[in-house]
Amino acid sequence: MKTYNLTQKQFNWLLKVVWGNDSHQIFGVPREMRDRAYVLLSKCGYVREYNESDRIELLELRVDYVKWLENSEQDDDLPF
C-alpha cells in the first residue's frame, strides 16, 4: 500500500479543524468533523505518514469542511 506524507499546509489545516485558530472557533466546527480530523492526526503521528484509506478520509473531510463553511457563512448573513 502506498504511503503519503502530510504537507505542512495539510497539517496546519487539520490542527485548525481540531482546535480552531481562536478559542471561540472550536465551537463552530461540528463535533463529528473535529473527531474525524483528530483521528486522522492521531494515525499520521509525528512522522505525518498516512495510507490510501487515510488519504480518502482526508479528501472527504476537506469536502465536508468546505460544504459546512459555505453553509455557515450563509446562516450568518442576516438583514439586521
N, C-alpha and C positions, 0 to 999 in steps of 0.2 A: 504494500500500500504506500502510495506517495505521501510524503510529509511536506508541510509548508511552514514558513516562519511568519509570525505576525510582524507587520511593519510597525514602526513607531506610531504612525498615524492611526492604524487599526487599534493598537494597544491603548493609546490615549482615548480613542472613541469609546472602547469598551469600558474603560475606567469612568468616563463621563456618564455612560448609561447606568453603571452600577452606583456611583457615588454622586454624580452631578457636579457642576462647577461650584455652585454655592450651596450652602446648607439647605436652602429652601427648595432647590430644584429637584432634590431626591424624591419629594412627594409628588412631583408632576409626572414622572415616568411610571407607567403601570408596574405593579409588583411582579407580575409574571415575566415581563420583559427584563426587569432588573435581575430576576433569578436566573433566567437563561443566560444573560451576559456573565453573571458570576460563575456559573457552572463552566462556561466556555473559558473564562480566565483561569479557573482552577485547573482545567485539563491542560491548558497551554503551559502553565507553570513558569518558572524563572527563565527557562530556555526559549519560551514562546513558540514551541513547535506544536503543530496540530495536523490531523489527518484529513482524509477526504470527507468523512461524515461530519467532522467539526467545521470544515470549510462550508459545507451545505448549510449547517446551522448558522454560521456567521453571516452568510449571504441572506438567509431567511430573516434573521434578526435585523439586519440592515433594512430590508424591505419593510418589515413591520414597524421599525422605528420611523422611517420616512412617512409612512401612512399615518402613524399616530401623530407625528409632528404637524403634518398638514391639517389633520382634523382638529388638533388642539388650538392651532392658530385661528381657525375659522370660528371656534367657540368663543374666543376672546374678542371677536370683532363685533362688539355691541354698540348700539347707537347712543349710549349715554355714558 
